[in-house]
Amino acid sequence: MNADAIPVTESFSHRMVTSWKPELTQSDVVANEEIVLLARLRQGEEGAFDELVMRHHSALIRMAMGHVADREVAEEVVQDTWLAVIEGLGRFERRSSLRTWVFGIMIHKAKDRGVREKRHLPFSSCVSVDDSDEAVDPSRFHQSGEWTGHWALPPQPWDDQTPEKLLASQQAVNAMNQAIETLPRTLRDVLILRDVEGVDAKEVCENLKITETNLYVRLHRARERVRRAVETYLEGQQSVV
């Protein structure tokens, strides 16, 4: 072996080791963004609060509507939530993510408002999520890897000519949104927190006071209901063509 090559190899290896940086996961990226945003909020930076509202307001409204009588009341609950967030920023200790903390405040306020109004929930919201007629075929979801629990196959019928067109259509988006709106509260909450907001599973369980097993049962059933609605829409579109 050429002795002159040894220091070159060692030097190259040293550069590789010292320059290597671990890849950040999506959770790391979100956590870092929240740390920066929280610092800006506490400094009273103009626009920081608007950014926070833009990120989560729509999802908060959707979740609040599962606890109170109508959208107007839901909007009042969310406005009260934002006021509580402003007042509580100085006391936020980062025991959970900023996002989870905000949603926790909203859920508490929405439940209180619902109790005060003596709202009667629809029967479908009271039915146990373990009902057999809502069973989900596990084969429709990835069973392992990064996408565990997500749909393994796209809604049917889709073919090579239609996916991009249908995904881009406002009607398809509306069909999905309407399906989410009609979910029972127990299913809607987990779907919004986990799939729409991307909240960590453990934090979702903490917020909703449910077990991880219960979370995934509800999540699969919520996804299945939304999937069925999208499939029905697509079938209708094909029959028109």
Buried (B, 14 or more C-beta within 10 A) or exposed (E): EEEEEEEEEEEEEEEEEEEEEEEEEEEEEBBEEBEEBBEBBEEEEEEBBEEBBEBBBBBBBBBBBBBBBEEEBBBBBBEBBBEBBEEEBEEBEEEBBBBBBBBBBBBBBBBBBBEEEEEEEEEEBEEEBEEEEBEBEEEBBBEEEEEEBEBEEBBEEBEEEBEEEBEEBEEBEEBBBEBBEBBBBBBBBBBBBBBBBEBBBEBBBBBBEBEEEBBBBBBBBBBBBBBEBBBEBBEEBEEEE
